[in-house]
Amino acid sequence: MTLSNSLAHADVAHQLHPFTDARAFEQNGPLIIDHGQGIHVFDSTGKKYIEGMAGLWSVAVGFNEPRLAEAAYKQFQKLPYYHTFSAKSHEPSIKLSEKLAEMAPEGLNHVLYCSSGSEGNDTVVKLVWYYNNALGRRDKKKFIARTNAYHGITMASGSLTGIAVDHKDFDLPILPVIHLTCPHFYREGTAGETEEQFTARLLAELEDTIAREGADTIAAFIGEPVMGAGGVLVPPKGYWEGVEAICRKNDILIVADEVINGFGRLGTTFGAAKMGFTPDIMTVSKQITSSYMPLAAIVFSDAIYEAVADNSHKIGAFAHGFTAAGHPVATAVALENIAIIEERDLVGNAARLEAPFQSGLRAFADKPLVGEVRGVGLMAAVELVADKATKAKFSKSGQVGQIANRIAHEEGLILRAIGDTLALCPPLIVTEADVAEILRIMGVVLDRTAKEVAEQGIA
């Protein structure tokens, strides 16, 4: 990175960047991305990168899809903005709601819009509380989430998130939320414990928590089918089926955070289907528009709708909403984006490329520093460790991950270092040749990182 140009200087002078060390940023400056082409982006110097993270887990159709630009332009010309408050509506939001109900699991036929996954999960909290109040269950307000889960960054969704750094010095969590053990066998399994025993222990923990807190105080269990920002954490076999059975027995709603998993990432339309459970509520965002426009939706069940609708009639309104909720341009872009995903069978593409992508990464398991390789569909991670035999972490978390991240940039691949875990989540339009090139670069990155770590004596 360089501070030799005016844009970089202006950025450092005026913009506070999310998830960034502000003082380090002052010294190093930004990587300024100038334009995109397919699965590639180009920085302000013209350097080309494979965008191995699809932006932020989100660009399904690539970085220059003309049909999305055209859909936005046409809608800007026709109706650039209108709201959905007070019984007002417009065609794009109506058609998208109908489409989402068609795509969602059976019984989830109702949609509420906002502009981001964080807003979406924030809204889920309010919706669930409103629902329980409507039923006279005013003590049923607690949420169950998991350690290392990421559900957003607002006050409410940030409370549901189970990542310590996202809470630190923000005085979070503020909600009544209980974070259970992360369903990551590699890190959370005990000595001698089988994966089946690990699953049984986590399900027993859930049951014990419900018994201790009281089912009549617990509103919902929220989880990503496969955790994303926590490090691409794939739950063990039987986990989600067990969670669903326990929640049904105790009248606890199940919220599937599909913000990353949804619209094909795991080789299925939604992640819940891949993991074998049916939620009461889904939060979707990111790939709904390939992030060309900010949009999120909460898709929820008929049963929840009926109670909410009755209560809105009783008290006069469902008094919640955002200025841009169901924005006509965003929903028009979403409709076209979903049409492209379906026409080009990008969900099927993720399913077909899962084997070469995942097996190719697992071939790196014998390399120095590689502790675990994990993933599903077109979403994967390589966790780097100080000692492969003991799974010992490096003494300074994130140091090696940042070395690997820098080397990946040098080699022309954008990935995400989550501590010392290297995450990959390429656009759904990748080809088998693209996957082979990503794997080639990853091999170089891992070799160069191991060499640099050894030379610096990092442990």
Secondary structure, DSSP 8 states (H G I E B T S, - for coil): ----SHHHHHHHHH---TT--HHHHHHH----EEEEETTEEEETT--EEEETTHHHHT-SS-TT-HHHHHHHHHHHHH-S-----TT---HHHHHHHHHHHHHS-TTEEEEEEESSHHHHHHHHHHHHHHHHHHTT-TT--EEEEETT----SSHHHHHH---HHHHTTTT---S-EEEE----HHHH--TT--HHHHHHHHHHHHHHHHHHH-GGGEEEEEE-SSBSTTT-B---TTHHHHHHHHHHHTT-EEEEE-TTTTTTTTSSSSHHHHHT---SEEEE-GGGTTTSS--EEEEEEHHHHHHHHHHHHHHS------TTTT-HHHHHHHHHHHHHHHHTTHHHHHHHHHHHHHHHHHGGGGSTTEEEEEEETTEEEEEE-SBTTTTB--SSTTHHHHHHHHHHHHHTEE-EEETTEEEE---TT--HHHHHHHHHHHHHHHHHHHHHHHHHT--
